[in-house]
């Protein structure tokens, strides 16, 4: 099993035999002038409908990107309507990884919005490994829902763009590609296996990818579940963008069941990276947000449990709405 797992990891993180874990030598110095991130899917809901899922709309210098698409087909559609957000002008989608609570709304969104704009959600950014065949414990059927979604999306004219290494998709907006994992942050989610030519290997979610936005106050991380590890992702972001401070982290960090020792270690690392804001959604966990708030020396305005409709603005900070104040 171990040789197969090592071969799989090597295949997913190399091109022409060379590792792709080294960030660009000369990263862009572009920094966005404006940034707003609005939560469209998470468990708590001030507006609309909550669910076990995640989705945010990222708006930076006129660019609009949908990051993840929630669990149920109708959630992001309904919540966007209630928030007065028109998603039909969004062409780019980022899928952080293959789990259904991040990809479940994609096809319904594409079908609904393309009636108004054929280019809506027509370009989907992913990392290698997202379409690998999976199995759940004791199961024989396909365990990766994105395989069928990919075929259905391509039938509508959508395209998938694979990112094997860090790439600047718009000025100041980066995708990490697969994140190197020097720290032992094993937050992989429900047990599952990847199907390989030599058998099943544990699914470490090798495709886990985050979005980075460079601002004049530091960079902002948007994470789906943080399966690659929150600290691993932040450290990689600092390498990609030239050791900038991490200004904000938004999204799921998969810390809801983490032991106190792991929360303390994570908080210490984030504090040393000069974290200013945390909008913890989805699998971060309510208690985990509170512990990091305390241990990273943040306050209730800077470390907040996300709800549907809450937002982060690089110039103004977090708007928690009512529920999470």
SERO-4910 file (N, C-alpha, C, O; in steps of 0.05 Angstrom, whole numbers):
BEGIN
 pado doro    nc1    nc2    nc3   cac1   cac2   cac3    cc1    cc2    cc3    oc1    oc2    oc3
  Unk    A     17    -24      0      0      0      0     17     25      0     11     44    -14
  Unk    A     39     25     16     55     49     18     69     56     -8     68     79    -16
  Unk    A     80     36    -23     92     44    -49     72     56    -68     78     74    -83
  Unk    A     47     45    -68     26     56    -86     19     84    -78     15    101    -96
  Unk    A     18     90    -52     11    117    -43     33    136    -51     27    158    -60
  Unk    A     58    128    -47     80    146    -55     81    151    -85     86    173    -93
  Unk    A     75    131   -101     74    134   -130     52    154   -138     56    170   -155
  Unk    A     29    151   -124      6    169   -130     13    198   -124      8    216   -140
  Unk    A     25    203   -100     32    230    -93     52    242   -112     50    265   -120
  Unk    A     72    226   -120     92    235   -139     79    243   -165     86    263   -177
  Unk    A     61    226   -175     48    231   -201     32    256   -200     30    271   -220
  Unk    A     19    262   -177      2    285   -176     17    311   -172      6    333   -176
  Unk    A     42    310   -163     56    335   -157     80    339   -175     98    355   -168
  Unk    A     82    324   -197    104    328   -215     95    331   -243     73    322   -251
  Unk    A    111    345   -259    107    347   -288    134    342   -301    154    354   -294
  Unk    A    134    323   -320    159    315   -333    181    307   -313    205    311   -318
  Unk    A    172    295   -290    191    285   -271    202    305   -251    217    298   -234
  Unk    A    194    330   -253    204    351   -236    183    359   -216    160    365   -224
  Unk    A    190    361   -190    170    369   -170    159    397   -176    173    414   -186
  Unk    A    133    400   -170    120    426   -175    113    440   -149     96    457   -148
  Unk    A    128    433   -127    122    445   -102    137    472    -98    132    486    -79
  Unk    A    156    479   -116    170    504   -113    154    526   -126    147    525   -149
  Unk    A    149    547   -111    133    570   -121    149    586   -142    173    582   -144
  Unk    A    135    603   -156    149    619   -177    172    635   -165    171    645   -142
  Unk    A    194    638   -181    217    653   -172    212    683   -171    222    696   -153
  Unk    A    196    692   -189    190    721   -191    160    725   -190    147    730   -211
  Unk    A    147    724   -167    118    727   -165    110    755   -173    125    774   -171
  Unk    A     85    757   -182     74    783   -189     74    801   -164     68    792   -142
  Unk    A     79    826   -168     78    846   -146     51    859   -146     46    877   -129
  Unk    A     33    851   -164      7    865   -165     -9    859   -139    -10    837   -129
  Unk    A    -21    880   -129    -38    878   -106    -65    891   -113    -67    913   -124
  Unk    A    -87    876   -106   -113    886   -113   -120    911    -96   -111    913    -73
  Unk    A   -135    929   -107   -143    953    -93   -169    949    -77   -173    962    -57
  Unk    A   -185    930    -86   -210    925    -72   -216    895    -71   -210    881    -89
  Unk    A   -227    887    -48   -233    858    -45   -257    855    -26   -258    867     -4
  Unk    A   -277    839    -35   -299    832    -18   -305    802    -22   -306    793    -45
  Unk    A   -309    788      0   -315    759     -1   -341    755     14   -343    762     38
  Unk    A   -362    744      1   -388    741     13   -395    711     15   -392    696     -5
  Unk    A   -404    703     38   -410    675     43   -438    668     32   -458    681     38
  Unk    A   -439    647     15   -464    639      2   -473    611     12   -496    604      9
  Unk    A   -455    596     24   -463    570     36   -445    564     60   -420    564     58
  Unk    A   -458    558     82   -445    548    106   -467    539    125   -491    541    117
  Unk    A   -461    530    149   -482    519    166   -501    540    177   -526    537    176
  Unk    A   -490    562    188   -507    582    200   -518    601    178   -506    604    157
  Unk    A   -542    612    183   -554    629    163   -568    653    175   -588    649    189
  Unk    A   -558    677    171   -573    701    177   -594    706    155   -617    714    161
  Unk    A   -586    701    131   -604    704    108   -604    677     93   -584    663     92
  Unk    A   -627    670     81   -628    646     65   -627    620     80   -639    618    102
  Unk    A   -612    601     70   -613    573     79   -585    563     86   -566    566     70
  Unk    A   -582    552    109   -557    540    118   -555    511    109   -576    498    105
  Unk    A   -531    500    108   -527    472    101   -498    464    108   -482    482    114
  Unk    A   -493    438    109   -465    429    112   -452    431     85   -452    412     69
  Unk    A   -441    454     79   -428    459     54   -414    486     55   -413    499     75
  Unk    A   -402    493     32   -387    518     31   -387    530      3   -384    516    -17
  Unk    A   -390    556      2   -388    572    -22   -385    601    -15   -398    611      3
  Unk    A   -368    615    -30   -365    644    -27   -362    657    -54   -353    644    -73
  Unk    A   -371    682    -56   -366    698    -79   -343    717    -73   -344    732    -54
  Unk    A   -322    715    -90   -298    732    -87   -300    754   -108   -301    749   -132
  Unk    A   -299    779    -99   -299    802   -117   -275    819   -112   -271    830    -90
  Unk    A   -257    821   -132   -232    836   -129   -226    852   -155   -223    841   -176
  Unk    A   -225    878   -152   -219    896   -174   -236    890   -199   -226    890   -221
  Unk    A   -262    886   -194   -280    881   -216   -282    852   -225   -300    845   -241
  Unk    A   -264    835   -216   -266    806   -222   -284    793   -202   -285    800   -179
  Unk    A   -300    773   -212   -318    758   -195   -313    729   -199   -314    718   -221
  Unk    A   -308    715   -176   -301    686   -177   -319    672   -156   -320    681   -133
  Unk    A   -331    650   -164   -346    634   -145   -327    612   -136   -317    596   -151
  Unk    A   -323    611   -110   -305    591    -98   -322    570    -84   -334    576    -63
  Unk    A   -323    546    -95   -340    524    -86   -369    530    -90   -377    553    -93
  Unk    A   -386    509    -89   -414    513    -97   -434    501    -78   -457    497    -85
  Unk    A   -426    494    -53   -445    484    -34   -452    455    -39   -441    442    -57
  Unk    A   -470    444    -22   -478    416    -23   -502    411    -40   -501    396    -59
  Unk    A   -525    424    -34   -550    419    -48   -552    436    -73   -541    458    -74
  Unk    A   -565    426    -93   -566    441   -119   -578    469   -116   -570    487   -131
  Unk    A   -597    472    -98   -611    498    -97   -600    518    -77   -608    541    -78
  Unk    A   -582    510    -59   -574    528    -37   -562    554    -46   -571    575    -39
  Unk    A   -541    553    -62   -527    577    -70   -545    594    -88   -544    619    -86
  Unk    A   -560    582   -105   -579    597   -122   -598    612   -105   -602    636   -109
  Unk    A   -611    599    -85   -631    612    -68   -618    634    -51   -629    656    -49
  Unk    A   -595    627    -39   -582    647    -21   -573    672    -37   -575    694    -27
  Unk    A   -563    668    -61   -554    691    -77   -578    708    -83   -576    733    -82
  Unk    A   -601    696    -90   -625    712    -96   -633    728    -71   -639    752    -74
  Unk    A   -633    715    -48   -642    729    -24   -623    752    -16   -631    771     -4
  Unk    A   -598    749    -24   -578    770    -18   -576    791    -40   -561    810    -37
  Unk    A   -592    787    -61   -591    806    -83   -566    805   -100   -558    825   -111
  Unk    A   -554    781   -101   -529    777   -116   -535    763   -142   -547    742   -143
  Unk    A   -527    775   -164   -530    763   -191   -505    748   -198   -484    760   -203
  Unk    A   -507    722   -200   -484    705   -206   -481    700   -236   -462    686   -244
  Unk    A   -500    710   -252   -499    704   -281   -475    717   -295   -468    709   -317
  Unk    A   -463    737   -282   -439    750   -294   -413    736   -286   -392    745   -294
  Unk    A   -415    716   -269   -391    702   -260   -384    680   -280   -400    662   -285
  Unk    A   -360    682   -291   -351    661   -310   -333    640   -298   -333    617   -307
  Unk    A   -319    647   -277   -299    630   -265   -307    618   -239   -317    632   -221
  Unk    A   -303    592   -236   -309    577   -212   -283    563   -203   -269    552   -220
  Unk    A   -278    563   -177   -256    547   -166   -268    525   -149   -285    531   -131
  Unk    A   -260    501   -153   -268    478   -136   -244    471   -119   -223    462   -130
  Unk    A   -247    473    -93   -224    468    -75   -217    439    -75   -193    432    -72
  Unk    A   -236    421    -77   -231    392    -77   -257    378    -85   -277    391    -92
  Unk    A   -257    351    -85   -278    336    -98   -303    331    -81   -324    323    -91
  Unk    A   -302    336    -55   -324    329    -37   -351    342    -46   -350    366    -55
  Unk    A   -372    328    -43   -398    337    -53   -409    362    -39   -425    377    -51
  Unk    A   -400    367    -14   -409    392     -1   -395    417    -11   -401    439     -1
  Unk    A   -378    414    -31   -365    437    -44   -371    438    -74   -367    458    -87
  Unk    A   -381    416    -84   -386    414   -113   -415    409   -121   -422    410   -144
  Unk    A   -432    405   -101   -459    396   -106   -477    415   -121   -496    407   -134
  Unk    A   -471    441   -119   -488    461   -132   -479    468   -160   -493    483   -174
  Unk    A   -456    458   -169   -444    468   -194   -462    464   -218   -467    483   -233
  Unk    A   -471    440   -223   -487    435   -247   -513    450   -248   -520    462   -268
  Unk    A   -527    451   -225   -552    466   -224   -547    496   -229   -563    509   -242
  Unk    A   -526    507   -218   -519    535   -222   -513    540   -251   -523    560   -262
  Unk    A   -498    523   -263   -491    527   -292   -516    526   -309   -519    543   -327
  Unk    A   -533    507   -305   -557    504   -321   -576    528   -317   -587    538   -337
  Unk    A   -579    537   -293   -597    560   -287   -585    586   -299   -599    601   -312
  Unk    A   -560    591   -293   -548    617   -300   -541    620   -330   -541    642   -340
  Unk    A   -535    597   -343   -528    599   -371   -551    606   -389   -547    614   -412
  Unk    A   -575    603   -378   -599    612   -394   -598    642   -397   -609    653   -417
  Unk    A   -587    656   -378   -584    685   -379   -558    694   -392   -558    714   -407
  Unk    A   -537    679   -387   -511    685   -398   -497    659   -404   -489    645   -386
  Unk    A   -493    652   -430   -481    626   -437   -453    622   -425   -444    599   -423
  Unk    A   -440    644   -418   -413    641   -407   -412    638   -376   -391    635   -365
  Unk    A   -435    639   -364   -437    638   -335   -426    611   -325   -434    589   -334
  Unk    A   -407    612   -306   -395    588   -294   -385    569   -315   -388    545   -312
  Unk    A   -372    579   -336   -364    563   -358   -334    554   -356   -326    537   -371
  Unk    A   -319    566   -337   -291    558   -334   -287    550   -305   -290    566   -287
  Unk    A   -279    525   -301   -277    514   -274   -248    507   -268   -236    491   -283
  Unk    A   -237    518   -247   -209    514   -240   -207    492   -219   -221    493   -199
  Unk    A   -189    473   -224   -186    450   -206   -156    444   -204   -140    454   -219
  Unk    A   -150    426   -185   -122    416   -183   -121    386   -189   -142    373   -187
  Unk    A    -98    376   -197    -97    347   -204   -104    329   -180    -97    334   -158
  Unk    A   -119    309   -187   -128    290   -166   -158    292   -161   -170    274   -149
  Unk    A   -170    314   -169   -199    318   -163   -217    298   -176   -238    292   -166
  Unk    A   -208    287   -199   -225    268   -213   -216    239   -210   -225    221   -225
  Unk    A   -199    233   -191   -191    206   -185   -215    190   -175   -232    200   -160
  Unk    A   -216    164   -182   -237    147   -173   -233    141   -143   -211    136   -134
  Unk    A   -255    142   -128   -254    138    -99   -274    115    -91   -292    108   -106
  Unk    A   -268    104    -67   -287     85    -55   -290     91    -25   -270     98    -12
  Unk    A   -314     89    -16   -319     92     13   -317     65     26   -319     45     12
  Unk    A   -312     64     52   -308     38     66   -331     18     60   -354     25     64
  Unk    A   -324     -5     50   -343    -26     45   -359    -22     19   -376    -39     12
  Unk    A   -355      0      5   -370      6    -19   -356     -3    -44   -332     -4    -46
  Unk    A   -372     -9    -64   -361    -17    -90   -368      3   -112   -356      4   -133
  Unk    A   -387     21   -106   -395     41   -126   -376     64   -125   -361     68   -106
  Unk    A   -377     81   -146   -359    104   -148   -365    123   -125   -388    130   -120
  Unk    A   -344    132   -111   -347    150    -89   -340    179    -94   -339    195    -76
  Unk    A   -334    185   -119   -326    213   -126   -348    225   -143   -350    219   -167
  Unk    A   -364    243   -132   -387    254   -147   -378    273   -170   -393    278   -188
  Unk    A   -354    283   -168   -346    303   -189   -340    290   -216   -339    305   -236
  Unk    A   -336    264   -216   -331    251   -242   -355    254   -260   -353    262   -284
  Unk    A   -379    248   -249   -404    251   -265   -410    281   -270   -420    288   -292
  Unk    A   -404    298   -251   -409    326   -254   -392    338   -277   -402    354   -293
  Unk    A   -367    329   -279   -350    339   -300   -361    332   -328   -362    350   -345
  Unk    A   -370    308   -331   -382    300   -357   -406    317   -364   -409    326   -386
  Unk    A   -424    321   -344   -448    336   -348   -441    366   -354   -455    378   -370
  Unk    A   -422    376   -340   -414    404   -344   -402    408   -372   -408    428   -386
  Unk    A   -385    390   -380   -373    392   -407   -394    390   -429   -391    401   -450
  Unk    A   -415    375   -424   -437    373   -443   -451    400   -447   -464    404   -467
  Unk    A   -449    418   -427   -461    445   -429   -442    465   -443   -449    488   -447
  Unk    A   -417    456   -449   -397    474   -460   -377    485   -441   -359    500   -449
  Unk    A   -379    477   -416   -359    487   -396   -333    473   -399   -331    450   -410
  Unk    A   -311    486   -390   -285    474   -392   -272    473   -364   -279    489   -347
  Unk    A   -254    454   -360   -240    451   -335   -210    458   -339   -198    448   -358
  Unk    A   -200    475   -322   -172    483   -323   -157    471   -299   -165    477   -276
  Unk    A   -136    455   -304   -122    442   -282    -97    458   -275    -82    467   -292
  Unk    A    -93    462   -249    -70    478   -239    -52    459   -223    -58    451   -201
  Unk    A    -29    453   -235     -9    435   -222     10    450   -204     24    438   -188
  Unk    A     11    477   -206     29    493   -190     16    520   -185     -5    525   -197
  Unk    A     27    537   -168     15    563   -164     13    579   -190     32    581   -205
  Unk    A    -11    591   -194    -15    607   -218    -32    632   -211    -51    630   -195
  Unk    A    -24    654   -223    -39    679   -220    -60    680   -242    -54    685   -266
  Unk    A    -85    674   -235   -107    672   -255   -117    699   -264   -127    703   -286
  Unk    A   -115    719   -246   -121    747   -252   -101    764   -236    -89    753   -217
  Unk    A    -96    789   -243    -76    805   -229    -81    805   -199   -102    814   -190
  Unk    A    -62    795   -184    -64    795   -155    -80    772   -143    -83    770   -119
  Unk    A    -91    754   -160   -108    732   -151    -95    706   -160    -91    701   -183
  Unk    A    -88    690   -140    -73    665   -145    -88    640   -136   -105    641   -119
  Unk    A    -82    618   -149    -90    592   -140    -64    577   -132    -44    578   -146
  Unk    A    -66    563   -110    -42    550    -99    -34    525   -115    -11    517   -115
  Unk    A    -54    512   -129    -49    485   -138    -46    467   -114    -52    476    -92
  Unk    A    -37    442   -117    -34    424    -94    -14    437    -74      7    447    -82
  Unk    A    -20    435    -49     -5    448    -27     15    428    -15      6    406     -6
  Unk    A     41    433    -14     60    416      0     52    414     29     41    433     41
  Unk    A     58    391     42     49    386     69     72    379     88     74    357     97
  Unk    A     90    398     94    112    392    112    103    388    141    116    374    156
  Unk    A     81    401    149     70    398    176     49    375    176     34    373    157
  Unk    A     48    360    198     30    337    199      1    344    206     -9    336    227
  Unk    A    -11    359    188    -39    367    192    -57    348    176    -62    353    152
  Unk    A    -66    327    188    -81    306    174   -111    310    178   -124    295    193
  Unk    A   -123    330    166   -151    336    168   -164    328    141   -171    345    125
  Unk    A   -168    302    137   -176    292    111   -206    287    108   -215    282     86
  Unk    A   -221    288    129   -249    284    127   -257    255    130   -241    239    140
  Unk    A   -281    247    121   -291    219    124   -272    200    110   -261    206     90
  Unk    A   -269    176    122   -251    156    110   -259    149     82   -282    144     76
  Unk    A   -239    148     64   -244    140     37   -217    131     25   -196    135     37
  Unk    A   -219    118      2   -194    109    -11   -194    117    -40   -215    121    -53
  Unk    A   -170    121    -51   -166    126    -79   -160    100    -94   -145     84    -84
  Unk    A   -173     96   -116   -169     72   -132   -144     76   -149   -143     95   -165
  Unk    A   -124     58   -147   -100     59   -163    -98     32   -178   -113     14   -173
  Unk    A    -78     31   -196    -74      7   -212    -66    -17   -194    -69    -40   -202
  Unk    A    -55    -11   -171    -45    -33   -153    -63    -36   -128    -56    -52   -111
  Unk    A    -85    -23   -127   -103    -26   -104   -112      1    -93   -108     22   -105
  Unk    A   -124     -1    -69   -134     23    -56   -113     35    -38    -98     21    -24
  Unk    A   -112     62    -37    -94     77    -19   -111     98     -4   -131    107    -15
  Unk    A   -103    105     20   -119    125     35   -121    151     20   -102    160      7
  Unk    A   -145    163     21   -150    188      6   -142    212     24   -156    218     43
  Unk    A   -119    224     17   -110    247     32   -119    274     20   -110    295     27
  Unk    A   -138    272      1   -148    295    -14   -125    310    -26   -120    334    -20
  Unk    A   -109    297    -44    -85    310    -55    -90    335    -71    -72    351    -75
  Unk    A   -115    338    -81   -122    361    -98   -129    386    -83   -134    406    -95
  Unk    A   -129    385    -56   -138    408    -41   -123    433    -49    -99    434    -48
  Unk    A   -139    454    -56   -127    478    -67   -142    502    -54   -166    502    -50
  Unk    A   -127    523    -49   -138    548    -39   -133    571    -58   -117    569    -76
  Unk    A   -148    593    -54   -145    617    -69   -132    638    -52   -138    641    -29
  Unk    A   -113    653    -64    -99    674    -50   -104    701    -64   -103    702    -89
  Unk    A   -109    722    -48   -112    748    -60    -92    767    -46    -91    769    -22
  Unk    A    -75    779    -62    -54    797    -52    -64    825    -49    -74    837    -68
  Unk    A    -62    836    -25    -71    864    -19    -47    879     -7    -27    868      0
  Unk    A    -51    905     -4    -29    921      8    -27    917     38     -8    927     50
  Unk    A    -45    901     50    -44    895     78    -34    867     83    -32    858    106
  Unk    A    -28    852     62    -21    824     64    -38    808     46    -54    819     31
  Unk    A    -36    782     47    -52    765     29    -76    752     44    -74    748     68
  Unk    A    -97    747     29   -121    735     40   -123    706     29   -119    702      5
  Unk    A   -128    687     47   -132    659     40   -161    653     40   -175    658     59
  Unk    A   -171    641     18   -198    630     17   -195    600     14   -183    590     -5
  Unk    A   -204    585     34   -201    556     36   -228    542     37   -246    552     49
  Unk    A   -230    519     24   -255    504     24   -258    488     49   -278    490     64
  Unk    A   -238    471     55   -238    454     79   -210    454     92   -208    444    115
  Unk    A   -190    463     79   -163    463     90   -153    435     94   -138    430    113
  Unk    A   -160    416     76   -151    388     80   -121    386     78   -109    368     90
  Unk    A   -108    404     64    -79    404     63    -66    415     88    -42    413     92
  Unk    A    -82    426    106    -72    438    131    -72    469    129    -62    480    110
  Unk    A    -83    481    149    -84    511    149    -57    523    150    -51    541    135
  Unk    A    -39    513    167    -12    524    169      4    517    144     19    535    134
  Unk    A      1    493    133     15    487    108      7    506     86     23    515     71
  Unk    A    -19    512     85    -29    530     64    -19    559     68    -11    572     49
  Unk    A    -19    568     92     -9    595     98     20    597     92     29    617     80
  Unk    A     35    578    100     64    578     95     70    577     65     89    591     56
  Unk    A     55    562     50     59    561     22     51    587      9     64    597    -10
  Unk    A     30    599     19     21    625      9     43    646     13     47    664     -4
  Unk    A     56    645     35     78    665     41    101    660     22    115    680     14
  Unk    A    107    636     15    128    630     -5    120    640    -33    136    652    -47
  Unk    A     95    635    -40     86    643    -67     87    674    -70     95    684    -91
  Unk    A     78    688    -49     75    717    -51     98    732    -38     95    757    -34
  Unk    A    119    719    -31    142    733    -21    141    740      9    148    763     16
  Unk    A    132    722     26    132    725     55    115    748     64    120    761     85
  Unk    A     93    754     49     74    774     59     60    764     84     58    740     88
  Unk    A     52    782    102     35    773    124      9    762    115     -1    771     94
  Unk    A     -3    744    130    -30    734    122    -50    753    135    -53    754    160
  Unk    A    -64    768    119    -83    788    128   -109    776    138   -119    784    159
  Unk    A   -119    756    123   -144    744    131   -146    715    121   -134    709    100
  Unk    A   -160    699    135   -167    672    126   -197    669    127   -210    676    147
  Unk    A   -208    660    105   -237    657    102   -244    629     92   -232    620     73
  Unk    A   -262    616    106   -271    590     97   -269    568    117   -268    573    141
  Unk    A   -269    543    107   -268    519    123   -239    511    129   -223    510    110
  Unk    A   -233    505    154   -206    497    162   -205    469    174   -184    460    182
  Unk    A   -228    455    175   -230    427    185   -218    424    212   -203    405    217
  Unk    A   -224    442    230   -214    441    258   -236    434    278   -231    436    302
  Unk    A   -260    427    268   -282    424    287   -278    401    307   -290    402    329
  Unk    A   -262    381    300   -256    359    319   -227    358    328   -218    339    339
  Unk    A   -213    380    322   -184    380    329   -180    381    359   -195    395    373
  Unk    A   -161    367    370   -155    368    399   -144    396    407   -135    411    390
  Unk    A   -146    401    432   -136    427    442   -107    433    434   -100    456    428
  Unk    A    -91    412    435    -63    417    428    -59    426    399    -42    443    393
  Unk    A    -76    414    381    -74    422    353    -84    451    349    -73    466    333
  Unk    A   -105    458    363   -116    485    361    -95    506    372    -91    527    360
  Unk    A    -82    499    394    -62    517    405    -38    520    386    -28    542    382
  Unk    A    -30    498    374     -7    499    355    -15    516    330      1    532    321
  Unk    A    -39    511    320    -48    526    296    -50    556    302    -41    572    287
  Unk    A    -62    562    325    -65    590    333    -38    604    336    -34    627    327
  Unk    A    -18    590    348      8    602    351     21    607    324     34    628    320
  Unk    A     18    589    305     29    593    278     16    616    264     29    632    251
  Unk    A    -11    618    267    -25    640    254    -18    667    266    -16    687    253
  Unk    A    -14    667    292     -6    692    306     21    701    296     26    724    291
  Unk    A     40    682    293     67    689    284     67    698    255     85    711    246
  Unk    A     46    689    240     43    698    212     28    725    210     23    735    188
  Unk    A     21    737    233      9    763    235    -20    763    224    -28    782    210
  Unk    A    -35    742    229    -63    741    221    -79    763    234    -77    768    258
  Unk    A    -94    777    217   -111    800    227   -140    792    229   -154    802    246
  Unk    A   -150    775    210   -178    768    209   -182    739    204   -167    727    188
  Unk    A   -202    727    217   -211    700    211   -241    699    209   -255    706    228
  Unk    A   -251    691    186   -280    686    182   -283    656    178   -282    646    155
  Unk    A   -287    642    200   -287    613    200   -314    601    193   -334    606    207
  Unk    A   -315    587    171   -340    576    161   -339    545    161   -319    533    167
  Unk    A   -362    533    154   -364    505    148   -351    488    169   -360    487    192
  Unk    A   -330    473    162   -318    453    180   -298    464    199   -285    449    213
  Unk    A   -295    491    201   -277    502    220   -285    495    248   -269    488    265
  Unk    A   -311    498    254   -321    493    280   -324    518    297   -306    535    297
  Unk    A   -346    521    310   -351    545    326   -331    547    349   -320    569    353
  Unk    A   -327    526    364   -308    527    386   -280    532    376   -265    547    389
  Unk    A   -273    521    353   -246    526    342   -242    556    336   -220    566    341
  Unk    A   -262    569    325   -260    598    319   -255    613    345   -238    631    347
  Unk    A   -270    606    366   -267    620    392   -239    615    404   -227    633    415
  Unk    A   -229    590    402   -203    584    413   -181    599    398   -163    610    410
  Unk    A   -183    599    372   -162    614    356   -164    644    361   -144    657    363
  Unk    A   -188    654    364   -192    682    371   -176    689    396   -162    709    397
  Unk    A   -179    672    417   -165    677    442   -135    673    440   -120    691    448
  Unk    A   -127    651    428    -98    644    428    -82    660    407    -58    663    410
  Unk    A    -95    670    387    -81    686    366    -84    716    372    -76    733    356
  Unk    A    -94    723    396    -97    751    404   -114    768    386   -107    791    380
  Unk    A   -136    756    376   -155    771    360   -179    778    379   -179    770    402
  Unk    A   -198    794    368   -221    800    384   -246    792    369   -244    781    347
  Unk    A   -270    797    380   -295    787    368   -302    800    342   -319    790    327
  Unk    A   -289    822    335   -293    835    309   -274    824    288   -278    828    264
  Unk    A   -253    810    297   -233    801    278   -233    770    275   -220    760    256
  Unk    A   -246    756    292   -248    727    290   -277    720    294   -287    721    316
  Unk    A   -291    712    272   -320    710    272   -328    683    259   -316    674    240
  Unk    A   -350    672    270   -362    648    258   -379    658    234   -396    675    237
  Unk    A   -373    647    211   -387    656    186   -416    647    186   -423    625    197
  Unk    A   -433    662    174   -461    654    168   -467    663    139   -453    680    128
  Unk    A   -488    652    128   -496    660    101   -501    690    100   -517    700    116
  Unk    A   -488    704     82   -491    732     80   -469    748     94   -466    772     88
  Unk    A   -455    736    112   -432    751    124   -410    755    104   -409    740     84
  Unk    A   -393    774    109   -374    781     88   -348    793    100   -348    802    123
  Unk    A   -327    792     84   -302    805     91   -295    825     69   -296    819     46
  Unk    A   -289    850     78   -280    871     59   -252    879     68   -248    885     91
  Unk    A   -233    879     49   -206    885     56   -202    913     69   -184    917     84
  Unk    A   -220    931     62   -218    958     73   -233    962     99   -227    980    114
  Unk    A   -254    945    103   -272    949    126   -271    927    147   -280    931    169
  Unk    A   -260    904    140   -260    881    158   -285    863    154   -295    862    132
  Unk    A   -293    850    176   -315    830    174   -342    843    181   -344    858    200
  Unk    A   -362    837    165   -389    844    171   -403    818    179   -409    801    161
  Unk    A   -408    813    205   -418    787    214   -448    784    211   -459    763    216
  Unk    A   -462    806    203   -491    807    205   -500    804    234   -486    815    251
  Unk    A   -522    791    239   -533    791    266   -525    766    283   -517    769    306
  Unk    A   -527    743    271   -525    718    286   -498    714    300   -497    704    322
  Unk    A   -476    722    287   -450    716    297   -436    740    311   -412    739    315
  Unk    A   -451    761    317   -439    784    330   -429    777    358   -418    794    372
***
